[in-house]
Amino acid sequence: MKKSLSILFILLYNVTALAQLNNITGKYYNIDGSEIEIKENMFYYILHQGHNAVWSNDTLARCKIQKVNTDFLKISSVPLETVIRKSIYVSQFSEETLSDSINVIFQIPCKKQNLKIEIYDNNLRVYKISYSKDNTSLKLPINTISFSFIITPEYIIPHSIDGRFYGIVSFDSQQEYTIKKGNNFVIIKIPMIDDTFFERYYIVDDYLQVTRKNIYWKGKTYLKKD
């Protein structure tokens, strides 16, 4: 009997939570022009770009929604770093014209600004490159066995007028890439670090206060429009 009541309670809770999310589905607007959209259990923060665009994409945040109670929802960004690491493609080969070093070439679609890349080799040496469309490679000593790397943007544009930034400030490969003996060219393709990667919000366990017609988030009120 108790087990049946527990199952019934869980079902009623899930139905209630789903009903609440359906009730708040829609678009909400702030007087500053920013917009929140709730759709299919997802939260989107949108800032439409005009002729003098600051951001590369209108949608600055994409988060999953979790119900806390009747007044609050918890949002967290869809994790990207694990997906990005899985998408990295590394190829290597030997080139007879290069005998005194190992040439490491990065192929990253981020073109809006330069990126700072630091490579750490197996001897704890650090090599740096300011990555751009005209500067995509650097050389490592010929005896290098393995390496890892960290990528950061050359500059960060704040998300708020008081200078706060809510996004990702660096990407760490978090693994050692081994250079096969005899190879002296390494190409690293990272297709998911585009112009939007270091611009987007990265939100972990943030909260929205919701009413029938309003959403309150980060000190701003968003009014629902039917």
C-alpha positions in Angstrom: 0.0 0.0 0.0 2.7 2.4 1.0 4.7 1.6 -2.2 1.6 2.3 -4.3 1.1 5.6 -2.6 4.8 6.5 -3.2 4.5 5.7 -6.9 1.3 7.7 -7.1 2.9 10.7 -5.4 5.9 10.6 -7.8 3.6 10.5 -10.8 1.5 13.4 -9.5 4.7 15.4 -8.8 6.0 14.8 -12.4 2.6 15.7 -13.9 2.5 18.9 -11.8 6.0 19.8 -12.8 5.3 19.3 -16.4 2.1 21.3 -16.2 4.0 24.2 -14.6 6.6 24.1 -17.4 3.9 24.1 -20.0 2.2 27.1 -18.3 5.4 29.1 -18.5 6.3 28.1 -22.1 6.7 31.2 -24.2 8.7 34.3 -24.7 9.5 36.9 -22.1 10.9 40.4 -22.8 12.9 42.9 -20.8 12.9 46.7 -21.6 16.6 46.5 -22.6 15.7 44.3 -25.6 16.9 41.0 -24.2 14.6 38.0 -24.3 14.0 34.7 -22.6 12.3 31.8 -24.3 11.1 28.7 -22.5 10.5 25.8 -24.9 10.4 22.1 -24.4 12.0 22.1 -21.0 14.8 24.4 -22.3 15.8 27.9 -21.4 17.1 30.3 -24.0 18.6 33.7 -23.4 18.5 35.8 -26.6 20.0 39.2 -27.3 19.2 40.2 -30.9 22.1 41.7 -32.7 21.8 44.8 -34.9 24.1 46.3 -37.5 26.9 46.9 -34.9 26.8 43.3 -33.6 28.7 42.6 -30.4 28.1 38.8 -30.4 28.4 36.3 -33.2 25.0 34.7 -32.4 21.7 36.0 -30.9 21.3 33.1 -28.5 23.8 33.5 -25.7 22.6 30.8 -23.4 20.9 27.4 -23.8 20.1 25.6 -20.6 18.1 22.6 -19.3 15.4 23.4 -16.8 14.8 21.7 -13.5 11.8 22.5 -11.3 12.6 23.5 -7.7 9.2 24.5 -6.4 6.2 26.5 -7.6 8.2 29.7 -7.6 11.7 28.8 -8.7 13.4 26.9 -11.6 17.0 25.8 -11.7 18.9 26.1 -15.0 22.2 24.7 -16.2 24.0 25.0 -19.5 24.2 22.0 -21.7 27.7 20.7 -21.2 29.9 21.3 -24.2 33.5 20.6 -23.2 33.1 16.8 -23.1 31.5 16.9 -26.5 34.2 19.1 -27.9 37.0 16.8 -26.6 35.3 13.9 -28.4 35.1 15.9 -31.6 38.8 16.7 -31.7 40.6 15.0 -34.5 44.4 14.6 -34.4 46.4 13.3 -37.4 50.1 13.0 -37.7 52.6 11.9 -40.3 56.3 12.2 -41.3 57.6 14.8 -43.7 61.2 14.5 -45.0 61.7 18.2 -45.5 61.4 18.8 -41.7 64.1 17.0 -39.7 65.0 19.2 -36.7 61.6 19.8 -35.1 57.9 18.7 -34.9 55.4 21.0 -36.6 52.0 21.3 -34.7 49.2 22.8 -36.8 45.9 23.9 -35.3 42.7 24.1 -37.4 40.1 26.0 -35.4 37.1 27.8 -37.0 37.2 30.7 -34.5 38.1 33.7 -36.7 36.6 36.7 -34.9 39.5 37.1 -32.5 42.9 35.6 -31.9 43.3 32.7 -29.4 46.1 32.1 -27.0 47.3 28.5 -27.1 49.7 27.0 -24.6 51.2 23.6 -25.3 52.8 21.6 -22.4 55.1 18.8 -23.4 56.3 15.7 -21.6 59.3 17.5 -20.3 57.1 20.2 -18.6 58.2 22.8 -21.2 55.6 25.4 -22.3 55.2 26.7 -25.8 52.9 29.5 -26.8 51.2 30.7 -30.0 48.8 33.6 -30.7 46.5 31.7 -33.0 44.9 33.5 -36.0 44.1 32.8 -39.6 47.7 33.7 -40.5 49.4 32.0 -37.6 48.2 28.5 -37.0 51.3 26.5 -36.1 54.3 26.2 -33.9 57.3 23.9 -33.6 58.2 21.5 -30.8 61.7 19.9 -30.2 62.2 16.8 -32.3 62.5 14.7 -29.1 59.0 15.6 -27.9 57.0 12.5 -27.0 53.6 13.9 -26.0 51.8 17.1 -25.3 48.6 18.7 -24.0 47.2 22.2 -24.6 45.0 24.9 -23.2 43.1 27.5 -25.3 42.0 30.9 -24.1 40.5 33.9 -25.9 42.8 36.9 -26.4 40.2 39.1 -24.9 36.8 38.7 -23.2 33.7 40.9 -23.7 31.8 41.3 -20.5 28.2 40.2 -20.4 27.0 42.9 -18.1 27.6 46.7 -17.8 29.4 46.1 -14.5 32.0 44.0 -16.2 30.8 40.5 -15.3 31.4 37.6 -17.6 29.4 34.4 -17.4 31.1 32.3 -20.0 34.0 29.9 -20.5 37.4 31.5 -20.1 39.5 28.6 -21.3 39.4 25.1 -22.9 41.7 22.4 -21.5 42.4 19.3 -23.7 42.8 17.3 -20.4 44.7 14.6 -22.1 48.2 13.9 -23.5 48.5 13.4 -27.2 51.3 11.0 -28.0 53.5 11.6 -31.0 54.3 8.4 -32.8 58.0 7.7 -33.3 59.2 9.1 -36.6 56.3 11.5 -37.1 57.1 15.3 -37.3 53.8 16.8 -38.4 50.7 16.9 -36.2 47.4 18.4 -37.2 44.8 19.2 -34.5 41.3 19.9 -35.7 38.8 21.4 -33.2 35.7 22.1 -35.2 33.4 23.1 -32.3 35.5 26.1 -31.0 33.9 28.7 -33.3 33.3 32.4 -32.9 30.5 31.8 -30.4 32.3 29.4 -28.0 34.0 32.0 -25.8 31.0 34.4 -26.0 28.2 32.2 -24.7 27.0 32.0 -21.1 28.0 28.9 -19.2 25.5 28.5 -16.4 25.7 26.0 -13.6 22.8 25.7 -11.1 21.4 29.2 -11.5 17.8 30.1 -10.5 14.8 31.8 -12.1 11.9 33.2 -10.1 8.7 32.6 -12.0 5.2 33.9 -11.8 2.2 33.6 -14.1 3.4 36.4 -16.3 7.0 37.2 -15.3 10.4 35.8 -15.0 13.0 37.3 -12.7 16.6 36.6 -13.5 19.9 38.3 -12.7 18.2 41.4 -11.4 16.0 41.8 -14.4 12.2 41.4 -14.9 11.0 39.7 -18.1 7.4 40.1 -19.0 5.5 37.4 -20.9 3.9 38.3 -24.2 1.1 36.1 -25.6 
